[in-house]
Amino acid sequence: MGDEYKINRADYLLLSTLYASGCMDYYHSMTIAEIVADNTDENGNHPLGARMTIYRKLQKLVAHGYISKGIRDDHADTYYVNEKTIRLIEDGGKKA
């Protein structure tokens, strides 16, 4: 793809959630509900936005090669980070 996708704060939070949870292969992956639960505070607030917003962000990250879809969990898609994202996070958020 011509222009490189620019990761924003919400994208990085999604990526770091997957990374911190050990979601690094097809069988070790998370659903949107699990991602939201991991980012919800004691008051029930989370910074990621509505479920559909999170879904759209995840689809964009899949399209740009930062994450991949994992095994289905009942009727829900799951997601995990790939090598590109692992390098990005382990490099402290600098460009992959």
C-alpha positions in Angstrom: 0.0 0.0 0.0 1.4 3.4 -0.9 1.0 5.5 2.2 1.9 3.9 5.5 -1.0 3.8 8.0 -0.4 6.1 11.0 -1.2 4.4 14.3 -3.2 6.7 16.7 -3.6 6.4 20.4 -6.7 4.2 20.4 -5.1 1.9 17.8 -2.0 1.6 20.0 -4.2 0.8 23.0 -5.9 -2.0 21.1 -2.5 -3.3 19.9 -0.9 -3.2 23.4 -4.0 -4.9 24.9 -3.6 -7.8 22.6 0.2 -7.9 23.1 0.0 -7.7 26.9 -2.6 -10.5 26.9 -0.3 -12.8 25.0 -2.5 -12.8 21.9 0.2 -13.7 19.4 -1.1 -16.5 17.4 -4.3 -17.9 15.8 -5.4 -19.8 18.9 -4.4 -17.2 21.5 -6.6 -14.3 20.5 -9.3 -12.0 21.9 -12.8 -11.0 21.1 -14.0 -7.4 21.1 -15.8 -8.1 24.4 -12.6 -9.3 26.0 -10.7 -6.3 24.7 -13.3 -3.9 26.2 -13.3 -5.8 29.5 -9.5 -5.5 29.8 -9.8 -1.7 29.3 -12.7 -1.0 31.5 -12.2 0.8 34.8 -14.0 0.2 38.1 -16.7 2.7 37.0 -17.4 0.9 33.8 -15.7 3.4 31.6 -13.3 2.5 28.8 -11.5 4.8 26.3 -12.1 2.7 23.2 -15.6 4.0 22.2 -18.6 2.0 21.1 -18.4 -1.6 20.0 -18.9 -0.7 16.3 -16.1 1.9 16.6 -13.7 -0.8 18.0 -14.8 -3.2 15.2 -14.0 -0.6 12.6 -10.6 0.1 14.1 -9.7 -3.6 14.3 -10.7 -4.0 10.6 -8.5 -1.1 9.7 -5.6 -2.7 11.7 -6.2 -6.0 9.9 -6.2 -4.3 6.5 -2.9 -2.6 7.2 -1.2 -5.7 8.5 -0.9 -4.9 12.2 -3.2 -7.7 13.5 -4.7 -10.9 12.2 -8.0 -12.6 12.8 -7.8 -15.6 15.0 -10.0 -18.6 15.7 -13.7 -17.9 16.0 -15.2 -17.8 19.5 -18.8 -19.0 19.1 -20.0 -16.2 16.7 -17.3 -13.6 17.5 -14.1 -12.9 15.6 -10.9 -12.9 17.6 -7.8 -10.9 16.9 -4.0 -11.3 17.6 -0.9 -9.2 17.0 1.6 -10.3 14.4 5.4 -9.7 14.0 4.9 -6.1 12.7 3.1 -5.1 15.9 5.4 -7.1 18.2 8.3 -5.2 16.7 6.4 -1.9 17.1 5.5 -2.5 20.8 8.9 -3.9 21.7 10.6 -0.9 20.1 8.6 1.4 22.5 6.1 2.6 19.9 8.5 3.8 17.3 7.7 3.2 13.7 7.8 -0.6 12.8 
